[in-house]
């Protein structure tokens, strides 16, 4: 895990060397919707999506060789949140 602090954003990056990230799980993070007929690894990703979004932040999944990298972009403490 790495943490990078900038003037406006804090980036938290977690990478692993596992088998990769399934497409249905990736869609949960892309749009925040969990389909009733698609059963993933639990509610953890769904919860992560909503927590990150409620903090005016972003979460992104990218493939790495091998494995997966997840990056969370949070507003820095000195920056003001966007108008909702």
N, C-alpha and C positions, 0 to 999 in steps of 0.2 A: 504494500500500500504506500502511495505517495500523496503528500498534501502540498499543494502549491498555493501560496497566498499572493494575490494581486491587489491592485487598488480597488477594483470593483467586484472581483469574484474570487472565491476560494474553490479550487479544484481538488477533489478527492478521487484518486484513481486506484482501483483494485484490479489486479490481473492474476489469472491462474493459468495452469498448463493442462486443464481438464479437457474433456471431450468436445467442448464448444457449447453454445447456447441455442437451445431449440427455437425454431421460428415462432411457434405458438407462444412461448414465453417472451420472446422479443416483442411480439405484438402487444402484450400486456403493458410493457414499458413504453411503447410507442403511442398508444391511445388510451390506456387506463381501463380497458374493457376486458373482462374475463368471461369467456363464453361458457355457458352452462355445460356444453357437451365436450369441452376441452378441459381436461384435468391435468394441471401441471404439477409442480412441486409443492403446492400449497398456496397460502395467501400472502406469503412473504413479499413476492415481487409486486403484487397488487397494492399492498400496504406501503411498500417503498415508493411506488409511483405517487400515491396520494400524499404521503408525507413530504416528499420532495417538491411536488407541485404546490402544496399549501405554503411552502417556504419561498415561493416565487423563484423556484430553481428548476434545473433540468437534469435528467438522467439519460445517459446514452450507453448503448452496448455496441462494442465493435469486436470483430474477430481478431485474434492474434494467433500466431503460429507457434506452437499449438496453444489452444485455450481461448479464453475470453477476457476482454478488458471492459470494465464498467467505470464510467466517469460520472461523477455528480458535480454539478456546477451550482454553488451557493452564492448568494450575495455576501460581499464582505461586510463586516460590522459597520464600517464607515459609509457604505453606500445606502441610499434610501430605496425602499421597495417601489416597484412600478405601481402605478394607479390601477386599480381593478375595475 
